[in-house]
Amino acid sequence: MGFRVLTGLFAHETNTFSQLTTTLENYRDFVLAFGDEVPEAVTGSMLEPNGIIQVAEEANWDLVHTVAAWATPSGPVEREVWDAVAGAILEAAKIKGPFDGIVLALHGAMTTVDHADAEGVLLQKLRDIVGPDIPIAITLDLHANVTRLMARHANIICAFRTYPHTDQVATAARASWILDRAMKGEVAPRVHLARRNMLVGLDHGRTTVDNPMTQLMARAEALEEKDPGVLTVSLHAGFTPADFPEVGPSVAVTGDGPVARYRTIAEAYMHFAWEQRHFDSNEYLGATDAMGRLSTLSDGAGPVVIADASDNPGAGAYGDSTFLLKAMLDAGLEKAAFGMICDPETAVQLTKAGVGADVSVRLGGRVDPAFGPPLALSGQVIAVTDGTYVAQGPRWRGVIQRLGPTAVLRVGGIEIVVASKRIQCTELETFTHAGIDPSQKAVVAVKSMHHFRAAFAPIARHILIVDSGALATKDYNRLPYKNLRRPIFPLDFN
């Protein structure tokens, strides 16, 4: 057996403005497995441990699994989660070593009730246990807020290179192979981090259009190809609804050794991001404006897909805003579907009423009515499910998604998926598991910012983006930031 390597997945994208803290139950709803249970829990999925496992098998590592934990973005992570999940990683580091290396799949934008920079703290505690000489590789989401503490204690940083994210496994494999070279003594990786006073940039990290992110990504890949000292370049668009000093875009160059030119490369890339800071490939419409836009779009096969971007649970929003749904109802849309409203109380009412029942409900607006108050609606229950299905799309293929008790309420010409648990609508199965074929609708609304494109763009004839001012709004002046480094773009200057 070759190198002994400690590994784990502990990820969360924390919206620090959310009222909903993140519990162990939230992790159980998505992925939570410990120790030797991890490989079976992730088999066949898009989750990062599969890339690490592949490399371990090829490189003949002795891989020590600790945990696989991922939850839908929400508010700060509870102490019980930190104690259980971070505790599993740190305890294994203490008692199951010695190790030749460590590779962790993180997110890069996790905040707990105790730690604003949770991943930085985790890496620091891990480094205190294993010492300064053990190479540590981490994978990050493309929307990481990379901190100086993270860069100080990780030798290798590899972020996803696609948004929608479809390269988790490939990213984990890339980080693992660099770690393998480090353990062999072929390279001595060090992270060189650069940032500017930017809250937002790099077109939010989108890789579906020609933009500053894809241009910089092409430069990074070409540089890695021609410069053997540049082991990997990691580009991060940042996660904006996080109120702490090191939020925002950054560039991390993992170079072979503490060489000044790698920092110069990182600074040059970050300068490009700064120069392109105003670029945004999206047009954000109000909910009523989106209804007006529908009448101007050409006919054709497939639906118009409307992204309810500011109420995106994938950015920690509540998923129960009603602004867009009300606009669709007021517009009298036909052959439309809405996915979804998170409203546990109404979901239970509908499932108890049963298929075929005519009901009157108050739907949505449960967490904070300021982001879209409850709607008084009358309609018919046309489907009831347990809300469980296996995702088949490019984003979460192979992952079980759990909406809890779920029903479809038809109001006028709109079929509304009402779920008990929040999840970003990235999969066609959110609709099809409940008997709705989105490809046959005229209009399909999804609570998502960009990840929906992986599965829905192939069936869409047009895509519209709505920012109705919910918790994931792109109008950052509406968010009560208190802890940012200031001044910062775009809040204080253009």
C-alpha positions in Angstrom: 0.0 0.0 0.0 1.2 3.5 -0.9 0.7 6.8 0.8 -1.8 7.1 3.7 -4.2 10.0 2.9 -6.9 11.6 5.1 -10.0 12.8 3.2 -13.5 14.2 3.8 -16.2 16.4 2.3 -17.6 19.2 4.5 -19.4 21.9 2.4 -21.9 24.7 2.9 -22.6 28.0 1.2 -23.8 30.3 4.0 -26.0 33.2 3.5 -25.3 35.1 6.7 -28.4 37.2 6.3 -30.7 34.2 6.5 -32.9 33.7 9.6 -32.6 29.9 9.1 -29.6 28.3 10.7 -28.3 25.1 9.2 -28.8 21.9 11.3 -27.7 18.3 11.1 -31.2 17.5 9.8 -30.5 19.8 6.9 -27.4 17.7 6.1 -29.3 14.5 6.5 -31.8 15.8 3.9 -28.9 15.9 1.3 -25.7 14.0 2.2 -24.4 13.0 5.6 -22.2 9.9 6.0 -19.3 9.0 8.2 -16.2 6.8 8.0 -16.5 3.7 5.9 -20.1 4.6 4.9 -18.8 7.4 2.7 -18.0 5.5 -0.5 -21.4 3.9 -0.7 -23.1 7.2 0.1 -21.5 9.0 -2.8 -21.3 6.1 -5.4 -22.6 7.1 -8.8 -23.0 10.8 -7.9 -21.4 14.1 -8.9 -19.9 14.6 -5.5 -16.1 15.2 -5.1 -15.2 12.1 -3.0 -15.6 10.1 -6.2 -12.7 11.9 -7.8 -10.6 11.4 -4.8 -11.5 7.7 -4.7 -10.6 7.3 -8.4 -7.1 8.8 -7.8 -6.6 6.8 -4.6 -7.3 3.5 -6.5 -4.9 4.5 -9.4 -2.2 5.8 -7.2 -2.5 2.9 -4.6 -3.3 5.2 -1.7 -4.4 4.0 1.7 -7.5 6.3 1.9 -9.0 7.1 5.3 -12.5 8.4 5.0 -13.9 10.7 7.6 -17.2 12.3 6.5 -19.3 13.4 3.5 -21.6 16.3 4.4 -23.4 18.7 2.1 -26.5 20.8 2.8 -28.7 23.3 0.9 -27.4 26.8 1.4 -29.0 28.6 4.4 -28.0 30.6 7.4 -25.0 29.9 9.7 -24.1 26.3 10.5 -25.1 25.2 13.9 -22.6 24.1 16.5 -23.9 20.5 16.5 -22.9 20.2 12.9 -19.4 21.6 13.5 -18.9 19.3 16.4 -20.0 16.3 14.5 -18.5 16.9 11.0 -15.4 19.0 11.7 -15.0 16.9 14.8 -14.9 13.7 12.7 -12.1 15.1 10.5 -10.0 16.5 13.4 -10.5 13.3 15.5 -9.3 11.1 12.6 -6.3 13.4 12.1 -5.4 12.9 15.8 -5.9 9.1 16.1 -5.6 7.5 12.7 -2.3 8.9 11.5 0.4 9.4 10.7 -0.6 10.6 7.2 1.4 11.4 4.2 -1.2 13.9 2.9 -4.7 15.3 3.3 -7.3 16.1 0.6 -10.6 17.8 1.7 -13.6 18.8 -0.4 -14.8 22.1 1.0 -16.9 24.9 -0.3 -15.1 28.1 0.7 -18.1 30.1 1.9 -19.1 28.4 5.1 -19.9 30.4 8.2 -20.9 28.8 11.5 -22.5 30.3 14.6 -19.0 30.4 16.1 -16.7 31.0 13.1 -17.1 33.6 10.3 -14.3 31.8 8.3 -15.2 28.2 9.2 -13.0 26.5 6.6 -10.0 28.7 7.6 -10.5 27.7 11.2 -10.9 24.0 10.2 -7.6 24.1 8.2 -5.8 25.9 11.0 -6.9 23.3 13.6 -6.0 20.5 11.2 -2.5 22.0 10.7 -2.0 22.3 14.4 -2.6 18.5 14.6 -0.5 17.2 11.6 2.2 19.8 11.7 3.7 22.1 9.0 5.1 19.5 6.6 2.1 17.4 5.6 0.7 18.6 2.3 -3.0 19.6 2.4 -5.1 19.9 -0.8 -8.6 21.4 -0.8 -11.2 21.7 -3.5 -13.5 24.7 -3.5 -16.7 25.9 -5.1 -16.2 28.5 -7.8 -18.1 30.8 -5.5 -15.7 30.5 -2.6 -14.7 33.5 -0.4 -11.1 32.4 -0.1 -9.4 33.8 3.0 -5.8 34.4 4.0 -6.2 31.7 6.7 -7.3 29.2 4.1 -4.4 30.1 1.8 -1.9 29.9 4.7 -2.8 26.4 5.8 -3.6 24.7 2.4 -0.8 23.8 0.1 -3.1 23.2 -2.9 -6.4 25.0 -3.8 -8.5 23.8 -6.7 -11.8 25.3 -7.5 -14.5 24.1 -9.9 -14.2 25.5 -13.4 -17.8 25.3 -14.5 -20.9 27.2 -13.5 -23.4 25.5 -13.6 -21.0 23.2 -11.6 -20.6 19.9 -13.4 -16.9 19.2 -12.8 -16.8 18.4 -9.1 -15.3 14.9 -9.7 -12.7 16.2 -12.2 -11.7 19.0 -9.8 -11.2 16.6 -6.9 -9.1 14.4 -9.2 -7.0 17.4 -10.3 -6.3 18.3 -6.7 -5.5 14.7 -5.7 -2.9 14.3 -8.5 -1.1 17.4 -7.4 -1.2 16.1 -3.9 0.3 12.8 -5.1 3.2 14.7 -6.7 3.7 16.6 -3.5 3.8 13.4 -1.4 6.4 12.0 -3.8 8.6 15.1 -3.3 8.3 16.1 -7.0 6.8 19.5 -6.2 6.5 21.7 -3.1 3.1 23.4 -3.6 2.4 26.8 -2.0 -0.7 29.0 -2.5 -0.4 32.6 -3.6 -3.6 34.6 -3.1 -4.8 37.9 -4.6 -8.0 40.0 -4.3 -9.3 43.5 -4.7 -11.9 45.6 -2.8 -14.7 43.9 -4.7 -17.9 42.4 -3.4 -18.8 41.0 -6.8 -17.0 40.3 -10.1 -16.1 37.9 -12.9 -19.7 37.9 -14.1 -20.6 35.9 -10.9 -18.5 33.1 -12.3 -20.7 32.1 -15.2 -19.1 29.8 -17.7 -22.0 29.6 -20.2 -21.1 32.8 -22.1 -18.0 34.6 -23.3 -17.2 36.8 -20.4 -14.3 37.8 -18.0 -14.6 34.5 -16.2 -14.2 32.3 -19.3 -11.5 34.6 -20.7 -9.5 34.4 -17.5 -10.1 30.6 -17.3 -8.6 30.2 -20.8 -5.6 32.1 -19.8 -5.2 30.0 -16.6 -5.4 26.7 -18.5 -2.9 27.9 -21.1 -0.5 29.0 -18.4 -0.7 25.7 -16.6 0.0 23.9 -19.9 3.2 25.9 -20.7 4.6 26.7 -17.2 5.5 23.6 -15.2 5.9 25.7 -12.0 2.2 26.7 -12.1 0.5 23.6 -10.7 -3.0 25.1 -10.9 -4.8 28.4 -11.0 -8.0 28.7 -9.0 -10.5 31.5 -9.9 -13.2 32.4 -7.4 -16.2 34.7 -8.1 -17.0 34.9 -4.4 -20.3 34.4 -2.6 -21.8 37.9 -2.0 -24.5 37.4 0.7 -21.9 36.8 3.3 -21.1 39.6 5.8 -17.5 39.3 6.8 -14.3 41.1 5.7 -12.9 38.7 3.2 -15.9 38.2 1.0 -15.6 38.6 -2.8 -13.6 37.5 -5.8 -10.1 36.2 -5.6 -7.4 34.3 -7.5 -5.2 31.6 -5.9 -2.2 30.3 -7.8 -0.7 27.1 -6.5 2.9 27.3 -7.5 5.9 25.0 -7.0 7.4 26.7 -4.0 7.3 30.2 -2.4 8.3 31.9 -5.6 7.5 35.6 -6.1 6.4 35.3 -9.7 3.4 33.2 -8.7 2.1 36.0 -6.6 2.7 38.3 -9.6 0.6 36.0 -11.7 -2.2 36.0 -9.2 -2.1 39.8 -9.0 -2.2 40.2 -12.8 -5.2 38.0 -13.0 -7.0 39.8 -10.2 -6.2 43.1 -12.0 -8.0 41.8 -15.0 -11.0 40.9 -12.8 -10.9 44.5 -11.4 -10.8 46.1 -14.8 -13.8 44.0 -15.9 -15.8 44.5 -12.7 -18.8 46.1 -14.3 -19.5 43.1 -16.7 -22.8 41.2 -16.0 -24.2 39.0 -18.8 -27.6 38.8 -17.2 -30.5 41.2 -17.6 -32.5 41.3 -14.4 -36.2 42.0 -14.8 -38.9 42.8 -12.2 -41.6 40.2 -11.9 -44.2 42.3 -13.7 -41.7 43.4 -16.4 -41.0 39.7 -17.1 -44.7 39.1 -17.8 -44.6 42.0 -20.3 -41.5 40.6 -21.9 -43.3 37.2 -22.5 -45.6 38.8 -25.1 -42.6 40.0 -27.1 -40.9 36.6 -27.4 -41.2 34.6 -30.6 -43.1 31.3 -30.6 -41.3 28.0 -30.9 -40.8 24.6 -29.3 -40.2 24.4 -25.6 -41.1 26.7 -22.7 -39.9 30.1 -21.7 -38.0 29.4 -18.5 -38.1 32.2 -15.9 -35.5 32.1 -13.2 -36.8 33.4 -9.8 -33.2 34.4 -9.1 -33.5 36.5 -6.0 -35.4 33.7 -4.2 -32.8 31.1 -5.1 -32.4 28.5 -2.2 -29.0 27.8 -3.8 -27.9 31.2 -2.5 -29.6 30.7 0.9 -32.9 32.4 0.1 -36.0 31.0 1.6 -37.7 29.6 -1.5 -41.1 30.9 -0.4 -41.2 34.4 -2.1 -44.5 34.9 -3.9 -43.7 38.0 -6.0 -43.1 36.1 -9.3 -46.0 33.6 -8.7 -48.4 36.5 -8.1 -47.3 38.2 -11.3 -47.8 35.0 -13.3 -51.3 34.5 -11.8 -52.2 38.1 -12.4 -51.1 37.7 -16.0 -53.5 34.7 -16.4 -50.8 32.4 -17.8 -51.8 29.1 -19.2 -49.8 25.9 -19.6 -47.4 27.1 -16.9 -45.5 25.4 -14.1 -43.9 26.8 -11.0 -41.1 25.0 -9.2 -41.2 25.5 -6.4 -42.7 27.1 -3.3 -41.3 25.9 0.0 -44.2 25.9 2.5 -44.3 22.9 4.9 -47.7 23.9 6.4 -49.4 24.2 3.1 -47.7 21.1 1.7 -49.2 19.1 4.6 -52.6 20.6 4.1 -52.5 19.7 0.4 -51.3 16.1 0.9 -53.9 15.5 3.5 -56.6 16.8 1.2 -55.5 14.4 -1.5 -55.5 14.3 -5.3 -58.7 15.8 -6.8 -59.5 17.9 -3.8 -60.6 21.5 -4.2 -58.8 23.6 -1.6 -58.2 27.2 -0.4 -54.8 27.9 1.0 -52.4 30.7 2.1 -49.3 29.9 0.1 -45.7 31.1 0.7 -44.2 34.0 2.6 -43.8 31.9 5.8 -40.3 32.9 6.8 -40.2 36.6 6.0 -43.3 38.1 4.3 -41.2 41.2 3.3 -39.7 39.0 0.5 -43.2 38.0 -0.8 -46.3 37.7 1.4 -48.6 34.7 1.6 -51.1 34.4 -1.3 -54.7 33.5 -0.7 -55.4 31.0 -3.4 -58.1 28.5 -4.4 -57.3 25.5 -6.6 -57.2 21.8 -7.1 -54.6 19.2 -5.8 -53.5 17.3 -8.9 -50.6 15.3 -7.4 -49.1 14.2 -4.1 -45.6 12.7 -3.6 -43.1 12.0 -0.9 -40.8 14.5 -2.6 -37.9 12.0 -3.1 -36.2 11.3 -6.4 -32.8 10.7 -7.8 -31.4 13.7 -9.8 -30.5 12.8 -13.4 -29.3 16.2 -14.7 -25.7 17.4 -15.2 -25.7 19.4 -11.9 -26.6 16.7 -9.3 -26.7 13.4 -11.2 -26.9 10.5 -8.9 -27.8 12.5 -5.8 -31.1 11.8 -3.9 -33.1 15.0 -3.5 -35.6 15.2 -0.7 -38.4 17.8 -0.8 -40.4 16.2 2.0 -44.2 15.8 1.6 -45.0 17.5 -1.7 -48.1 18.4 -3.7 -49.0 20.0 -7.0 -51.6 22.7 -6.7 -53.3 23.8 -10.0 -54.5 27.4 -9.8 -55.9 28.6 -13.1 -53.4 27.6 -15.8 -50.4 27.2 -13.4 -49.3 24.0 -11.8 -47.4 24.9 -8.6 -45.0 22.4 -6.9 -45.5 23.0 -3.1 -42.7 21.3 -1.1 -41.9 21.0 2.6 -38.1 21.5 2.2 -36.0 24.1 0.4 -33.9 23.1 -2.6 -32.7 24.9 -5.6 -34.6 23.8 -8.7 -31.8 22.6 -10.9 -33.4 19.3 -12.1 -36.2 18.4 -14.4 -37.1 15.7 -11.9 -38.3 18.4 -9.5 -41.3 18.5 -11.9 -41.4 15.1 -13.5 -41.4 13.2 -10.2 -44.7 14.9 -9.6 -46.2 14.2 -13.1 -45.3 17.5 -14.7 -43.4 17.5 -18.0 -41.7 20.9 -18.2 -40.8 20.4 -21.9 -44.5 20.5 -22.7 -45.3 23.8 -20.9 -45.4 27.3 -22.4 -43.8 28.8 -19.3 -41.7 27.2 -16.5 -40.6 29.2 -13.5 -37.7 27.9 -11.4 -36.2 29.1 -8.1 -32.6 29.3 -9.2 -30.0 31.8 -10.4 -27.9 29.9 -12.9 -27.6 26.3 -12.1 -31.0 25.6 -13.7 -29.4 26.1 -17.1 -27.6 22.8 -17.1 -30.9 20.9 -17.3 -33.4 23.5 -18.5 -31.5 25.4 -21.2 -31.7 22.4 -23.6 -35.5 22.5 -23.5 -36.0 26.2 -23.3 -36.9 28.5 -26.2 -36.1 31.6 -24.1 -34.7 32.3 -20.7 -35.6 35.3 -18.5 -34.0 36.2 -15.2 -36.2 37.9 -12.5 -34.8 39.8 -9.4 -37.9 40.6 -7.3 -35.8 41.7 -4.3 -35.9 38.6 -2.2 -33.0 37.5 0.0 -30.6 36.6 -2.9 -31.1 39.9 -4.7 -28.4 41.4 -6.8 -29.3 44.9 -5.4 -26.7 44.7 -2.7 -27.6 48.0 -1.2 -30.7 46.2 0.2 -28.6 43.8 2.3 -27.6 45.1 5.8 -23.8 44.6 5.6 -21.9 45.5 8.7 -18.6 43.7 8.6 -17.3 44.2 5.0 -13.9 45.7 4.4 -14.7 49.3 3.2 -14.7 50.9 0.8 -15.8 48.2 -1.6 -17.3 47.9 -5.1 -20.1 48.3 -5.9 -21.4 49.7 -2.6 -19.0 52.6 -2.2 -17.8 53.4 -5.7 -18.1 52.3 -9.3 
